Amino acid sequence: MDKHEMMTYRRTLEAKRAEIIRSRNPEKIVIERAADEMDELVLANERELAIETLNRQAGLLGQVNKALDRIKDGSYGTCEECESAISPRRLAALPWASLCIRCQERADQEQRGGREDRFDIALQDAA
């Protein structure tokens, strides 16, 4: 990867970091009370959605910061798992990607497999 491409990725990542920081709005988590029980449920659901959004943004911000660190240390564009090059198409779509597509698919399968196993155990325990 040449210097120009690296600078382009760095600018993209810095813009994404600024966008995430700008869009964070923790005020939506405020606990509000309503006289009506249905309104109370709606407010609680909105609060849960705001918390989930903040958690996702925090995770993405962490990935972006780690990608910027990889640019600084010279390891950007290299899969953290198998150390092969991450394809330019993948980096164009997800500049914060730390795994090549093969390793990412494997990690996704392992994550799904773990959840399915826990679900099966829970069902067996319930029976």
Residue pairs with C-beta under 8 A, 6 or more apart in sequence:
1 76
1 77
5 88
6 71
6 76
9 67
9 71
9 76
9 77
9 91
9 95
10 68
10 71
12 95
13 64
13 67
13 68
13 71
13 95
13 96
14 68
16 60
16 64
16 95
16 96
17 61
17 64
17 65
17 68
20 57
20 60
20 61
20 64
21 61
23 57
24 54
24 57
25 50
26 54
28 46
28 47
28 50
29 47
29 50
29 51
29 54
30 47
31 47
32 43
33 40
34 40
34 42
34 43
60 96
63 96
63 98
64 96
66 96
66 98
67 76
67 95
67 96
67 97
67 98
70 76
70 77
70 78
70 98
77 85
77 86
77 91
78 84
78 85
78 86
79 85
79 86
79 98
79 99
79 100
79 103
80 98
80 99
80 103
81 99
81 100
81 103
81 106
81 107
82 100
82 102
82 103
84 100
85 100
86 97
86 98
86 99
86 100
86 101
87 100
87 101
90 97
90 100
90 101
91 97
97 104
99 107
